[in-house]
């Protein structure tokens, strides 16, 4: 997606093994979607809540957003960038691509 930094599932999978404390993995799906499975180590922050939490993010942290297919997480990236937080990344293809690649889903 134009203007949004992305990370692919292979890159994220490798980084998850030794995730530094300043990297935040944020699942922007609804709690009902998350209940079906998530990427281990992620925290749930539904897309509609992000504007209320924008002050909790900063440019010292690397923030990786993901959703089902990458569309909502791209919106989260665009929103955060518009608020001056630009160290944000979209997981290309979302959790669907993650699962298609055979990577683990936590319940």
Secondary structure, 3 states (H helix, E strand, C coil): CCCCCEECHHHHHHHHCCCCCCEEEEECCCHHHHCCCECCCCEECCHHHHHHHHHHCCCCCEEEEECCCCHHHHHHHHHHHHCCCCCEEEECCHHHHHHHCCCCCEC
